[in-house]
Amino acid sequence: MSLVVKDLVKMGETQLIKAGCPEPKLDAELLYCFMKNIDRTAFIMEWSDVVEDRICEQYFDLVAIRATRRPLQHIVGTQEFMGLTFGVREDVLIPRHDTETVVEKAEEILKKNKIKTVLDLCCGSGIIGISLAKRNPGLKVTATDISAAAKALTESNAKRNGVKINVQLGDLFIPLGRKKYDMIVSNPPYIPREVIGTLDDEVRRFEPQDALDGGPSGLDFYHKIINEAPGHLDKAGWLV
């Protein structure tokens, strides 16, 4: 039996609906694009093309993996953020689009003040610091994370996006000595510990717990950063 692309993808969507995936139509389409290494425009151009049996099999294999609720980003290996493409890995938190609000606020302040140096704390995959560096040439960005996997991924993502930032391994301010910055930006772990077990399957089963756990109240990192930030901010510095 021959299938055309639109029918193949519709079948994939149906499987993902049954699996409880939150965006089954989008996921089904993105899995096809990933498999064929094409963008959404090329996907639409193929909409009525007949699909070979081996391609159908490859596609349904990907759909089956997604149906286990493994995050789409872990399958395709990337996540878009602020118009940039970032690599992901299973031991580092997947970037969320909500974090774009942090970058936007930091950039708003940056453009109104003489901000030349930025520190990105708990950098994860590097999305905040790299986005700011990419959008503001000449900005000097330092990033820190306690996770060696996060440090390696941030360095890889900086190279991927053509920016140079200084990435340090360590807990919050510890690897920085007495260095001070014009701005400190952070989106640290903020989930209350007792809530983690109730999170969606994709988060609870596949995301690194230490990137979620904000302590009993969820605010442990916020208290620590707020208390220690003055020692690492210039006199007219900003904490975002």
Secondary structure, 3 states (H helix, E strand, C coil): CCEEHHHHHHHHHHHHHHCCCCCHHHHHHHHHHHHHCCCHHHHHHCCCCEECHHHHHHHHHHHHHHHCCCCHHHHHCEEEECCEEEECCCCCCCCCHHHHHHHHHHHHHHHHCCCCEEEEECCCCCHHHHHHHHHCCCCEEEEEECCHHHHHHHHHHHHHCCCCCEEEECCCCHHHCCCCEEEEEECCCCECHHHHHHCCHHHHHHCCHHHCECCCCCCHHHHHHHHHHHHHEEEEEEEC
